[in-house]
């Protein structure tokens, strides 16, 4: 869900790229839960830019914490499930070691991070925090949510957050995540002020720090979790729990009954089919085997474009377009 303004159908001059069906989406946030219906929208956040630096003779005023209640979800259907086409099984369920966004698109269903990006508003809001604020120009202060549990039943604590953040930037095993490697040069350190208050201290004001923290590459794990621990499956606090994984074939997730965002996720089950061949993925979509297919800017045939146009006209497929921030990803849904 990152990119430029989402593109729609264009019938221009005959270039193949103009015939792509695209939904511009971002690494940040949306691949975290894949579907807008899968997780709660984040609370309305403050601006992502740090406040202006105060004059040397005066201490900067602390910004008030931003606390805006999330809207209540609509009533859930009795049962809801979706089948998705994904490119491949993840090589690891440790997102810090995940090489690409396609792997995070699988793993992120099981995790949360401190912040999340909302593609519908293009804003950043709390995920595992109750509130966050800039303190001066260089410190980001988080107040953690209470009552959050990992899938193994362990309660989330500030020690888990501190450990996970240190691991993400490479302080634990010298192997930072993709976003952690980008944040590390800007980082002065972390601070815990009490059992709910976590502080990220930057070397200088950074406009990109908030965006990096909202990516799927900053998941929160239980303290002490290693890459080896996550080899067989994820252990997060996210909206879906992995119940079965057949490498190279399928992965099945079920709704987390203990999820801390009441009324979410809206789906009961997600089944992923790993189909690396593009033609086979198209065939699975058109045959109704999968309900959703991504198009990450890969070229598609004229025949596929024509067939999708026909199915959209028949109201058997839905194309979704949205503004994004960085990376193009296409979504096509069966209905």
N, C-alpha and C positions, 0 to 999 in steps of 0.2 A: 504494500500500500504506500509505496513511496514513488514519487515520480513527478511528472508535470500534470497539467490538467488531463483528466481521463479522456481517452479518445473514444469515438463512437464510429458507427459505420460510415465509410466514405466511398463514394462511387466516382473516383477520379481516374483520369488518364490511363488506367490499366496497370499501374505498378503493383506488384504482388503485395508489397507492404501496406498499400492503401486498402487492401481487402481483408486485413486481419480484424478479427473480433477481439477487442481488448477491454480489459478492466484494469485501469491503472491503480495499483495498490502499492503498499509499502512493506519493507522489511519490518518497520517499526510497528508493533502492535498487532496488525491484522493477521499476519501469519502466526502470531502467538496463539490465536484461538480460531483462526481460519474463517469462521462464519460470524457475521454480526449477531446472529441469534445464539451463538454459543456462550457468550459471556456478557457480564454486565457492563454498561457504558461507564467509563471512569468519571469521577467527580470533576466538576469544572475547576481547572487549575489556574495558578497565576501565570503571568507572562514568563516565557522561557528565558528572556534576557535578564542578566543580573542587574540590580539597581545601579545607578550612577555612583561612582566613587565619591565619598564625602570629602570635603575639604580637610587638609591635614590637621587643622586645629579643632575639628569637631568630630565626635564619634558618630558613625552612621546609625540612623534610626533602624530598629528591627522591623521588618515587614510583618504584618499580622498573618497568622496561619490561615490558610484558605480551607474552609470546611463547608462544602455544599452537599447536601444530601443527594444521593443518586435517585433517579426516578424509579418508582415501583414498576416491576416488570408486568407485562400483560399476562393473563392467565395462560398456563401451559396446556397444550393438548394432552389427552390421556397418554399418548405414546408418540414419540417422534424420533426418527432415525434418518441418517443420510449416508450414502455411499460416495466416496471420493476417489478420484484417480490421482495418484502421486507417482513421481518418477521412480523412486527407489526406496528401499529400506534404509533407515539411518545406520551408519557405521557404528555409532555409539549414541547412547541416550544422554551423554554428558554434552550439553550444548556448548560448553567452553571448548570442547574438542571438535565441534561440528564444523566441517569445512565449507558448507554452503547453506544458503537460505532454504533450499529444498529439503534438507535434513531438518532444519529448525522448524519448518512447517509441519513436520510429523511430531517432533518431540515437544514443541511448545504447548501443545494441548494439555500437557500434564503439569505445567509450571506457571508460576507468577513471578513478577519482579516488583521493585519498589514503585515504579511508574509505568504507565501505559499510555500509548498514543491512541486517540480516538479519531479515526479517519472521517467520521461524519462531521466533526467540528474542527479538525486540524488542531486540536489542543492536547496538552499533556495533563494527565490527572493521576490520582493515587490508585495504586493496585494493592500493594501490601502495606501502604501507609494510610493513616487517618487524615494526615495533612502534611504539607511541606511548604517551605518558604526559603527565600534568600535571607541570609543574615550578613549584612554588609554586602560587599561585592563578591566575596570569594567563598563563602560557606553556604552549603545547602543543608538545611535542617529538616529531618523527617521525624514525625511522630508515628510509631508503628501501630498497626491494627492489633487488637487483642482477639483471642478466640479463634485463631487460624490454626489448622492442623495439617500436617503432611499426610500423604496417603498411607504411611505406615502407622499413623495414630499419634505421632509425636507432636507436641505443641510448638508452634513457631516462637522463637525467642530472639532477642537482639544478638545473641551469640551466633545464631545461624546466619543472620544478615551480615554481620561483620566478617565471618568466615567466607561466605559466598562472594562478597565484594572483593576481599583480598585474593581469593582464588581467581576471580574473573580478570583481575589486572595482573596476574602472574606472580603475586607475592608468595603463594603457597607452593606451587610446583614449577615456577618459571615458564609456564605455558599459558599466557593470557588468551582470553577469547578474542574474537575479531574486534568487537567494540571495546573490550577491556584494553587491548593494545593501543587503541586510539585515545582512550582516556588517560592511560598511565602517565604520559609525559606532562599532562596538565595537573596531576594529582600531587597534593602535599601530604595527605594522609587521611585516616578515618578516626573518628572520636565517638565514644559512647558516653553520654552524660548521665543516663540512668537506664532502667530496663525498658524504656519506650523511646528514648531520644537518640537518634543516630545522625551523625554529622559527616558530610563529605567536605573536606577542606581542599580547595584548589589553590594552585600557585598564583593564578590570576583569574580575572573575570573571563568566563567562557560561555559563549552562546551555544556551543555544541554539546556541552556536558549533559544537559537535560535530555536532548534528543538521543544521545548515546545510552543513557540510563534506561530509556523507554524501549530499547530494542530487546529482542528475544535473547540476546547474548549476555544478559545479566540476570539469569534465573537465580532464585534463592533455594539453596539446598539445606538439608540438615547439617549441622556442624560436623566436620570430619569426613564428609562424603568425598570419595575419590572417583576417578574415572573408572577404575576397576569395579567399584560398587555399582556403577550405572551401566555396566556392560549388558546385563540381561533385561533391564527395563528402567524406566524413570521413577524417581521418588520426589515428587514436588507437592505443591498444595493446590495445583490447578484444577480446572473445572471437570477434567476427564481423567479417568483411571485406566491404564492399560490392563486389559484382561487376557489378551492373546496376541502373540506376534509370531508369524511364520515368515522368517526372512526371505525376501524376494517374492513373497506372495501377498500376504495380508497383515494388517494390524487392526485389532478391535479395541475400541475404547468405550467405556460406559460412564454414565453421569456420576460425578462425585456426590454422594448423598450428604456429605459433610461440608460442602463448599460454603465458604463464608459469605458469599454474595447471595442473599436470599432470593429464591425464585430463579436462579441460574445454576447451570446452563439450561437453555430452553430445549436442547436435544437430550434424548435418553441414550442414544448410541451413535457412534461414528465408526464406520468400517472403511478402512483404506485399502485400495487395491494398487499394488505397485506394478505399474505398466510403463516400462522405459521407452517402448517404441511409440512414436507419435501417432502413426497410423492406427495402431491397435488401441491407443487411448481415444482417438476420435471414434473408432468403431464402437467402443464400449459406451461412449456417451450417446451416440445416435441410436444404439440398440436398447438404451435404458438400463444397462448394467450398472452404470454409475450416474449419480445425480449431478456431479460437479466435476469440471475439468479445468485445470489451469492452462493459460497460454502465456508463457513468460517471454513474449516477443518472438517466439519461434515462428517461422513461416508456415502457413497452412495453405492447402490446395484450393484452387478455384472451385472444385467440386464441393469441398467442405464448406466453403463460404456460401455457395448457392444453397446447399442443403440446410445449413443453419438458418439462412434467411427464410426459407420455406417454413421451418419449424417454429421460428419466431412469429411469423405471420399466422400460423395455426395455433399460437399460444401454447406450444408444447415445450418451448425453451424460453428462458429469460436471460437477457444480457444485462449486466450491471456495470455502470460507469461511475467513477468517483474521483475527486481530486486526490492527489497523492503527494509524496515528498521526494521520492528518490528512485524507486525501482519499478519497472513495468511488470505486472502480472495479470493474466487474463482469467476471468472466471465466467463460466457458462453453466447455467443450471437447468436441469430437467424440471418440469412442473407437472 
